Amino acid sequence: MKKPLTILLAQPRGFCAGVERAIEIVEKALELYGAPVYVRHEIVHNKWVVDDLKGKGVIFVKEVDEIPDGAITVFSAHGISEKVENSAKLRDLPVIDATCPLVTKVHYSAQRYEKKRTVRSSSSAIKATRRWKARWDA
């Protein structure tokens, strides 16, 4: 006779530090500047958090050009491309960057890798670089 199978279920662990930080940044922006605060993309992938923030006066937008001139702008925990950052700078938007530090580290690593590989002029590396850029500029 086989021994009964024991199944262990993990309890929900909550948010990672980067997500916690991003939520705190948006809430602090609301506290300091009042509503509305504009956030490019949802700050985190969690419907309940997003709905709660909307109820407090946060407006989530897909692109920077949807944000009114002079409005407080927060970049989500997921990070942004250089193109998006430049777009906000050109419009002189007051920006608070809530990008997760680990995401930023990955972006910088990818940029360093891109520079290394492009210098070698490998056609496969150049194709990979173009794919990477297209993904982040979308």
C-alpha positions in Angstrom: 0.0 0.0 0.0 1.3 3.5 -1.0 1.9 6.1 1.6 -0.6 9.0 1.5 0.6 12.0 -0.5 1.1 15.1 1.6 0.5 18.4 -0.2 1.8 21.6 1.4 0.2 24.9 0.3 2.3 28.1 0.6 0.6 31.1 2.1 0.5 34.3 0.1 3.7 36.1 0.7 2.6 39.6 -0.2 4.4 42.1 -2.5 8.1 42.2 -3.3 10.1 45.2 -2.0 10.0 46.9 -5.3 6.2 46.8 -5.5 5.9 47.9 -1.9 8.2 50.8 -2.7 6.3 51.9 -5.8 3.0 51.9 -3.9 4.5 53.9 -1.1 5.9 56.4 -3.6 2.4 56.9 -5.3 0.7 57.3 -1.9 3.4 59.8 -0.7 2.9 61.8 -4.0 -0.8 62.0 -3.2 0.0 63.1 0.3 2.5 65.8 -0.8 0.9 67.1 -4.0 -2.8 66.0 -3.8 -4.9 64.5 -6.5 -4.6 64.0 -9.3 -1.3 62.1 -9.7 -0.7 60.6 -13.1 1.0 57.2 -13.3 2.3 55.8 -16.6 0.9 52.2 -16.8 -0.5 50.5 -13.7 1.9 50.9 -10.8 1.7 47.1 -10.1 -0.1 44.2 -11.6 -2.8 44.0 -8.9 -6.4 45.1 -9.6 -7.2 45.8 -5.9 -4.2 48.1 -5.4 -4.9 49.9 -8.7 -8.6 50.3 -7.9 -7.7 51.6 -4.4 -5.3 54.2 -5.8 -7.8 55.3 -8.5 -10.3 55.9 -5.6 -7.7 58.2 -4.0 -7.2 60.2 -7.2 -4.5 58.4 -9.2 -5.0 58.5 -12.9 -3.3 55.7 -14.9 -2.3 56.4 -18.5 -0.8 54.4 -21.2 1.5 57.1 -22.6 3.1 60.3 -21.3 1.3 62.4 -23.9 -1.9 61.7 -22.1 -0.6 63.6 -19.0 -1.6 67.3 -18.8 1.2 69.8 -18.7 2.7 70.3 -15.2 0.9 67.3 -13.7 2.8 65.2 -11.2 3.9 62.1 -13.1 5.0 58.7 -11.6 6.7 56.0 -13.6 5.5 52.5 -12.6 7.6 49.8 -10.8 8.1 48.1 -14.2 10.5 50.8 -15.5 10.5 52.8 -18.7 12.5 53.1 -21.9 14.9 56.0 -22.6 12.3 57.2 -25.2 9.6 57.6 -22.6 12.0 59.3 -20.2 13.0 61.8 -22.9 9.4 62.4 -23.8 8.6 63.4 -20.2 11.8 65.6 -20.1 10.8 67.4 -23.3 7.4 68.2 -21.8 9.1 69.3 -18.6 6.8 67.1 -16.5 7.6 66.8 -12.8 8.5 63.1 -12.6 8.9 60.7 -9.7 10.5 57.4 -10.8 9.0 54.5 -8.9 11.0 51.9 -11.0 12.0 48.9 -8.9 15.7 49.1 -8.2 16.1 45.5 -9.4 14.4 46.3 -12.7 16.7 49.3 -13.1 19.7 47.0 -12.5 18.4 44.6 -15.2 17.9 47.5 -17.7 21.5 48.8 -17.0 22.9 45.3 -17.5 21.0 45.0 -20.8 22.4 48.3 -21.9 25.9 47.3 -21.0 25.4 44.0 -22.8 24.0 45.8 -25.9 27.1 48.1 -26.0 29.5 45.1 -25.7 27.8 43.0 -28.3 27.3 45.9 -30.8 31.0 46.8 -30.6 31.8 43.2 -31.8 29.6 43.9 -34.8 28.1 40.4 -34.7 25.0 40.3 -36.9 23.2 38.1 -34.4 24.0 40.5 -31.6 22.8 43.5 -33.7 19.6 41.7 -34.4 19.2 40.9 -30.6 19.9 44.6 -29.8 17.2 45.7 -32.3 14.7 43.3 -30.8 15.5 44.6 -27.3 15.2 48.2 -28.3 11.9 47.6 -30.1 10.5 45.9 -27.0 11.4 48.8 -24.7 10.5 51.6 -27.1 7.0 50.1 -27.6 
